[in-house]
Amino acid sequence: MTPEEAIEFVAVQGIVLESAKGPVPNLADTVAGERIQGSYWGHPKGHEIFLLTRKIRSSAGILLCRLVGGKVTYVHQRLWPAIFRLQANFSKENLGAIQEIHGLSGKHQLSVTPFPDWVPVGAKEKAEGLTISEATSQLGEWFKASLEDR
């Protein structure tokens, strides 16, 4: 998979887990072409998966957060209005935009921009035009199932 194909995969799916197992597709298994047991680092395509995760994480049109089950999740920008409209159904902590920062010492640190500070004005405006039903439909079956589980 090329970096462009990985970003397109997220665009088409809308919501994708980075490597965790859950109710939405995950990038690592998709790249591997099989369900990975344990960490993707042990898989022959581990290095490729890592490089693709970094490319997706650097894409301006993809939010990196912990939306699905508190796991690292990619959300394509077309769904940001639906997320904003349905924000009462999510933990604000899980909606924070994660950014990995590389320190001078080489250590990686996470910076989190709280929700809704990262939400663009245009997404907020589009959210105002969405009904709850429309927003729910955009997020798909995993979201509908999560509402039923409550």
C-alpha positions in Angstrom: 0.0 0.0 0.0 1.3 3.4 -0.9 0.9 6.4 1.4 -1.6 7.9 -1.0 -3.6 4.6 -0.9 -3.5 4.6 2.9 -4.9 8.1 3.1 -7.6 7.1 0.5 -8.4 4.0 2.6 -9.1 6.3 5.6 -11.1 8.7 3.3 -13.3 5.9 2.1 -13.8 4.2 5.4 -14.2 7.4 7.3 -13.2 5.9 10.7 -10.2 3.5 11.0 -8.3 2.2 14.0 -4.6 2.4 13.7 -3.9 -1.1 14.8 -6.3 -2.1 17.6 -9.1 -4.6 17.1 -12.6 -3.2 17.1 -15.8 -2.5 15.3 -14.2 -0.5 12.5 -11.4 -1.5 10.0 -7.9 -1.2 11.2 -5.0 -0.1 9.1 -2.4 -2.6 10.3 -4.5 -5.7 9.4 -5.5 -4.1 6.1 -1.8 -3.5 5.1 -0.8 -7.0 6.4 -3.6 -8.6 4.5 -4.4 -10.7 7.5 -5.4 -10.3 11.2 -2.2 -9.6 13.1 -1.7 -11.3 16.4 0.0 -9.0 18.9 2.0 -6.0 17.9 2.3 -5.2 14.2 6.1 -4.8 14.8 6.4 -8.5 14.7 4.8 -8.8 11.3 6.9 -8.9 8.1 5.1 -5.7 7.0 5.7 -4.0 10.4 8.0 -1.4 9.0 5.7 -0.6 6.1 2.8 -0.3 8.6 4.7 2.1 10.8 5.7 4.4 7.8 2.0 4.5 6.7 0.8 5.3 10.2 3.2 8.3 10.2 2.0 9.5 6.8 -1.6 9.3 7.9 -0.9 11.0 11.2 0.7 13.9 9.3 -2.3 14.4 7.0 -4.2 17.6 7.6 -7.5 16.0 6.6 -7.3 13.2 9.1 -7.9 13.6 12.9 -5.9 11.4 15.2 -7.8 10.8 18.4 -9.1 7.9 20.6 -12.7 7.9 19.3 -13.3 4.2 19.1 -12.9 2.4 22.4 -10.2 4.7 23.6 -7.8 3.3 20.9 -5.8 5.3 18.4 -8.3 6.2 15.7 -8.2 8.1 12.4 -11.2 10.2 11.5 -11.5 11.7 8.0 -12.5 15.3 7.8 -15.8 14.6 6.1 -17.0 13.1 9.4 -15.9 16.0 11.6 -19.3 17.7 11.4 -21.1 14.5 12.5 -18.7 14.1 15.4 -19.3 17.7 16.5 -23.1 17.2 16.2 -23.0 14.0 18.2 -20.4 15.2 20.7 -22.6 14.5 23.7 -22.3 10.8 22.9 -18.5 10.8 23.3 -15.9 11.4 26.0 -14.3 14.8 25.5 -11.0 13.1 26.3 -11.4 10.6 23.4 -12.2 13.5 21.0 -8.9 15.3 21.7 -6.6 15.7 18.7 -3.4 13.8 19.3 -0.1 14.9 17.9 3.2 13.2 18.3 6.0 15.5 19.1 9.7 14.5 18.7 11.8 16.1 21.4 15.4 17.1 21.0 16.4 14.1 23.0 14.7 11.8 20.6 11.8 11.1 23.0 8.3 11.0 21.6 5.7 12.9 23.5 2.0 13.3 22.8 0.4 16.6 22.7 -3.4 16.7 22.9 -5.5 19.6 21.5 -8.7 19.4 23.5 -12.1 19.0 21.9 -13.6 21.3 20.4 -10.5 23.5 20.1 -9.3 21.6 17.0 -12.7 21.7 15.2 -12.6 24.0 12.2 -15.3 26.7 12.0 -16.6 25.1 8.7 -17.1 21.8 10.4 -19.1 23.4 13.2 -21.2 25.3 10.7 -21.9 22.1 8.7 -22.8 20.3 12.0 -25.6 22.9 12.6 -27.2 21.7 9.4 -27.2 18.0 10.4 -30.0 16.3 12.2 -29.1 13.7 14.8 -30.3 11.0 12.5 -28.1 12.3 9.6 -25.1 12.5 11.8 -25.7 9.0 13.2 -26.1 7.6 9.8 -22.8 9.2 8.6 -20.9 7.5 11.5 -22.3 4.1 10.6 -23.1 0.8 12.2 -20.4 0.9 14.9 -21.8 4.1 16.3 -25.4 2.9 16.2 -24.3 -0.3 18.0 -22.5 1.7 20.6 -25.7 3.6 21.3 -27.6 0.3 21.8 -25.0 -0.9 24.2 -25.7 2.0 26.6 
